[in-house]
């Protein structure tokens, strides 16, 4: 699996909770969230664009930082 880093404009626990709920629906991904740094790491074989679209469903600005 490839580990991707995304920057998500999260400002509170509610924001990270929304990201967690959305990513849990995918089922086949592992992820970590660092709220203080506004970073989300996702381990997945899915396409980066698909992961971006999924993260955008939380209503926050999302930026792809690359493979980590």
Secondary structure as UniProt FT lines:
FT   STRAND          2..8
FT   HELIX           13..26
FT   STRAND          30..34
FT   TURN            35..38
FT   STRAND          39..44
FT   HELIX           48..56
FT   TURN            57..58
FT   STRAND          62..67
//
